[in-house]
Amino acid sequence: MSLDFPLLGERVLLRPFAPGDAPAAHGIYGDPEVMRYVGAGEAATPDTPDTTDTTEQMIADYRRHQREHGFAFWAVIERSTGRLIGDAGLEVTRFGTELGYTLARDAWGRGLATEAAALCVEAAFGPLGLSRLVALADVENPASSRVLEKLGFRPDAAPDEIATDVGSPDADVPDADARSWASPPGTVIVYGRPHRRFVRDGPAPGRR
């Protein structure tokens, strides 16, 4: 279970994060609009030392996840400029192996998120040999749902859940009444907000 980096697309490439990526990554994670639907929806503050440390810790966590699982969130690089424009990749969560991506605001609306996510899907069902991917999209962010649908993901019809992300013990979890606004089926509550859960199955064994 190994990958050869970089993963090359027409306009972007994906590679593991390096410690030196922290300043560029922090500029992206410090944009409130970018972070609106990511995690708890809180942006870092680029000129605050402790939040810079948080970005460095995130990158360290990505690198650890890569060592432990053979995949992680990877740096998304715009090939024409060599600029780091976000992240995309795979993470082991309580929902399964989860696809995710975060792009800088000036990279939106150009199909780059779809291209980066497609490279992740190809890696998952190709060299990594995974059988299923899941993805979560905030119900207030239909653009993310459209990206997933373009990639062949389908809404999950599993029962509703009340849940928080792995590694987020302090997340705001609504009480049972929240089930009334966790709709349609397959919606989960993450960081106090409803998310649609999507799934995509890989090819049948022997058909890769």
C-alpha positions in Angstrom: 0.0 0.0 0.0 2.1 2.9 -1.3 1.9 5.9 -3.5 4.4 7.5 -5.8 4.4 11.3 -5.4 3.5 13.7 -6.7 0.0 12.8 -7.8 -0.3 14.7 -11.1 -3.4 16.3 -12.5 -3.7 18.6 -15.5 -3.5 21.8 -13.4 -2.6 20.7 -9.8 -0.4 18.2 -8.2 -0.6 16.6 -4.7 2.3 15.8 -2.5 2.8 15.3 1.3 3.1 18.4 3.4 6.5 19.5 4.5 7.3 21.6 7.6 8.2 24.5 5.4 4.6 24.7 4.1 3.3 26.1 7.3 3.4 29.8 6.3 1.5 29.3 3.0 -1.0 26.9 4.6 -1.6 29.3 7.5 -2.5 32.0 5.0 -5.3 29.8 3.7 -6.5 28.5 7.1 -6.5 32.1 8.3 -9.2 33.2 5.8 -12.6 33.1 7.6 -14.5 32.6 4.3 -12.3 29.6 3.5 -12.8 28.1 6.9 -16.5 28.8 7.1 -17.5 25.1 6.5 -14.3 23.4 7.6 -14.2 21.8 11.0 -15.6 24.1 13.7 -15.7 27.0 11.2 -13.1 28.9 13.0 -10.3 30.7 11.1 -6.7 31.0 12.4 -5.3 34.5 12.8 -2.1 34.7 10.6 -0.3 37.2 12.9 -1.0 35.3 16.1 1.9 33.1 17.2 -0.2 30.4 18.9 -2.4 29.9 15.9 0.7 29.6 13.7 1.8 26.9 16.0 -1.6 25.3 15.4 -1.0 25.2 11.7 2.4 23.6 12.3 0.8 21.0 14.5 -1.8 20.2 11.8 1.0 19.6 9.3 2.8 17.4 11.8 -0.4 15.5 12.3 -0.8 15.1 8.5 2.8 13.7 8.3 2.1 11.3 11.2 -1.1 10.1 9.5 0.9 9.5 6.3 3.4 7.4 8.1 0.8 5.4 10.0 -1.7 4.8 7.2 0.0 5.4 3.9 -2.2 8.4 3.1 -3.2 11.7 4.6 -4.2 15.2 3.7 -1.8 16.4 1.1 -0.6 19.8 -0.2 -2.4 20.9 -3.3 0.1 22.8 -5.6 -1.0 24.8 -8.6 1.3 23.5 -11.4 1.5 26.7 -13.4 2.8 28.8 -10.5 4.1 26.2 -8.0 2.0 27.9 -5.3 0.4 25.9 -2.4 -3.3 26.6 -2.8 -4.8 24.2 -0.2 -5.1 20.6 0.9 -6.9 17.5 -0.3 -6.6 13.9 0.9 -7.9 11.1 3.0 -8.2 10.6 6.7 -9.3 7.7 9.0 -12.3 8.9 11.0 -15.2 7.3 12.9 -17.1 7.4 9.6 -14.5 5.4 7.7 -11.8 6.6 5.3 -13.0 10.2 4.6 -12.2 12.4 1.6 -11.7 16.1 2.3 -10.3 19.2 0.7 -9.8 22.9 1.5 -8.8 25.4 -1.2 -7.7 29.1 -1.1 -10.5 31.4 -2.0 -8.8 32.6 -5.2 -8.8 29.0 -6.4 -12.6 28.6 -6.1 -14.8 28.3 -9.2 -12.1 26.9 -11.5 -12.7 23.2 -11.0 -9.5 22.8 -9.1 -11.2 21.2 -6.0 -12.8 18.6 -8.3 -9.5 17.9 -9.9 -7.6 17.6 -6.6 -10.3 15.4 -5.1 -10.4 13.2 -8.2 -6.7 12.5 -7.7 -7.4 11.4 -4.1 -10.2 9.1 -5.3 -7.9 7.6 -8.0 -5.2 6.9 -5.4 -7.7 5.4 -3.0 -9.2 2.9 -5.4 -6.0 2.3 -7.3 -2.6 2.0 -5.5 -4.1 2.1 -2.0 -6.7 -0.6 -2.7 -9.4 0.9 -0.5 -12.9 -0.4 -1.0 -15.0 2.6 0.2 -14.7 6.3 0.8 -17.0 8.6 2.7 -17.3 12.3 2.6 -19.2 14.9 4.6 -20.6 18.2 3.3 -22.2 20.9 5.4 -25.8 21.2 4.4 -25.3 25.0 4.0 -22.5 24.4 1.5 -24.2 22.9 -1.7 -21.0 23.5 -3.8 -19.2 20.8 -1.8 -22.1 18.4 -2.4 -21.9 19.1 -6.1 -18.2 18.3 -6.2 -18.8 15.0 -4.5 -21.6 14.1 -6.9 -19.3 14.9 -9.9 -16.9 12.4 -8.4 -19.5 9.6 -8.3 -20.4 9.9 -4.6 -24.0 9.2 -3.6 -25.9 10.4 -0.5 -25.8 7.8 2.2 -29.2 6.4 3.2 -28.0 5.3 6.7 -30.0 6.5 9.7 -29.3 9.9 11.2 -26.7 10.2 13.9 -25.5 12.6 16.5 -21.7 12.6 16.2 -18.6 14.6 16.5 -15.3 14.3 14.5 -12.6 12.1 15.9 -10.1 14.2 17.8 -12.7 16.9 18.6 -13.9 16.1 22.1 -14.8 19.7 22.9 -17.1 20.0 19.8 -20.6 21.4 20.5 -22.9 18.4 20.3 -26.7 19.2 20.2 -29.1 17.2 22.4 -31.5 14.6 21.0 -33.9 17.4 19.7 -31.3 18.1 17.0 -32.5 15.0 15.2 -35.5 17.0 14.0 -33.2 19.2 11.9 -30.8 16.4 10.8 -32.4 15.6 7.5 -32.4 13.9 5.0 -31.4 10.4 6.1 -27.6 10.0 6.3 -27.2 13.4 7.9 -24.8 13.6 10.8 -24.2 16.4 13.3 -20.6 17.5 13.3 -19.4 20.5 15.3 -23.0 21.3 16.1 -24.0 21.6 12.4 -25.8 19.1 10.1 -23.7 17.5 7.4 -24.8 15.3 4.5 -22.9 12.0 4.4 -21.8 10.7 1.0 -20.3 7.4 0.0 -18.5 5.9 -3.0 -17.5 2.3 -3.4 -14.4 1.2 -5.2 -14.3 -1.4 -8.0 -15.0 -5.0 -7.3 -12.0 -7.1 -6.3 -10.0 -8.1 -9.4 -11.4 -5.3 -11.5 -8.9 -2.5 -10.7 
